Amino acid sequence: MKIWQTLTVLRHHYPLNDKVTLLIEALENDEQGEWSYSEEDGHVIKISPKLPEDMRDEVLVHEYAHAICSYLPCHLSDCCWGVCYGELYKLIFGDH
C-alpha cells in the first residue's frame, strides 16, 4: 500500500483527537522514522526518504502507534505500545 493510503486507513480506523502531519524528510542518526507532538502542530510523523517505499508503511504504523499511545497515562503508554502496534500492523498488513 502507498504510504498516503496507509495514513488514510489509519486515520479512518483509529482517528486521533489532534491533527496528523506526515513528512518525508531526512532524519538525524539514520533514523527511519520519528513521531513528535506539540499543541501547536499536533502529531508530526517523519519518515526517512532513504527508506525504500515498500518499508515506509511499516515505519508509519510504528510511529502512528506512538501517536495513539500518547493519549494514555505515561505509566501505561510503554506497556500498551506493543499491543497497539500489533493491531495497526494487522489492520494494514493482515495476519502474519
C-alpha positions as CSV (number, residue, x, y, z in Angstrom):
1,M,0.0,0.0,0.0
2,K,1.3,3.5,-0.7
3,I,2.1,5.5,2.5
4,W,-0.6,8.1,1.9
5,Q,-3.2,5.3,1.6
6,T,-1.9,3.7,4.7
7,L,-2.3,7.0,6.6
8,T,-5.9,7.4,5.3
9,V,-6.7,3.9,6.6
10,L,-5.1,4.5,10.0
11,R,-6.9,7.8,10.4
12,H,-10.2,6.2,9.4
13,H,-10.0,3.2,11.8
14,Y,-8.0,5.0,14.6
15,P,-8.8,8.7,14.4
16,L,-6.7,11.0,16.7
17,N,-8.0,14.0,18.6
18,D,-5.4,16.2,17.0
19,K,-4.1,17.0,13.5
20,V,-1.6,14.5,12.0
21,T,1.1,15.6,9.6
22,L,3.2,13.2,7.6
23,L,6.5,14.4,6.3
24,I,9.1,12.6,4.2
25,E,12.4,14.2,5.2
26,A,15.9,13.5,6.3
27,L,16.3,12.4,10.0
28,E,19.3,12.6,12.2
29,N,21.4,9.5,13.1
30,D,20.0,7.5,10.2
31,E,16.7,7.1,12.0
32,Q,13.9,5.5,9.9
33,G,11.0,7.4,11.5
34,E,10.1,9.8,14.2
35,W,7.0,10.9,16.0
36,S,6.5,14.1,17.9
37,Y,3.6,16.1,19.3
38,S,3.0,19.7,20.2
39,E,-0.2,21.6,20.9
40,E,0.6,23.9,18.1
41,D,1.4,21.4,15.4
42,G,-0.4,18.3,16.6
43,H,1.2,14.9,15.7
44,V,4.1,15.1,13.3
45,I,5.3,11.8,11.8
46,K,8.5,12.0,9.8
47,I,9.7,9.1,7.6
48,S,13.2,9.0,6.1
49,P,13.4,9.4,2.3
50,K,16.3,6.9,2.4
51,L,13.8,4.1,3.2
52,P,12.6,2.0,0.2
53,E,8.9,2.8,-0.4
54,D,7.8,-0.7,0.5
55,M,9.2,-0.2,4.0
56,R,7.7,3.2,4.7
57,D,4.2,1.8,5.6
58,E,5.7,-0.3,8.4
59,V,7.5,2.7,9.9
60,L,4.4,4.8,9.6
61,V,2.4,2.1,11.5
62,H,5.2,2.1,14.2
63,E,5.1,5.9,14.6
64,Y,1.3,6.1,14.5
65,A,1.2,3.6,17.4
66,H,3.3,6.1,19.4
67,A,0.7,8.8,18.5
68,I,-2.2,6.7,19.7
69,C,-0.4,5.8,23.0
70,S,0.4,9.5,23.7
71,Y,-3.2,9.8,24.9
72,L,-2.6,7.2,27.6
73,P,-1.3,8.0,31.1
74,C,2.5,7.9,30.9
75,H,2.8,4.7,33.0
76,L,0.6,2.8,30.5
77,S,1.9,4.1,27.2
78,D,5.0,2.0,27.1
79,C,3.2,-1.2,28.1
80,C,0.4,-0.7,25.6
81,W,2.5,0.4,22.6
82,G,3.3,-3.2,21.5
83,V,-0.4,-4.2,21.6
84,C,-1.4,-1.1,19.7
85,Y,1.4,-1.6,17.1
86,G,0.2,-5.2,16.6
87,E,-3.3,-4.1,16.0
88,L,-2.3,-1.5,13.5
89,Y,0.1,-3.9,11.8
90,K,-2.7,-6.4,11.4
91,L,-5.0,-3.8,10.0
92,I,-2.6,-2.7,7.3
93,F,-0.7,-5.9,6.6
94,G,-3.1,-8.6,7.7
95,D,-2.4,-11.6,9.9
96,H,1.1,-12.9,9.8
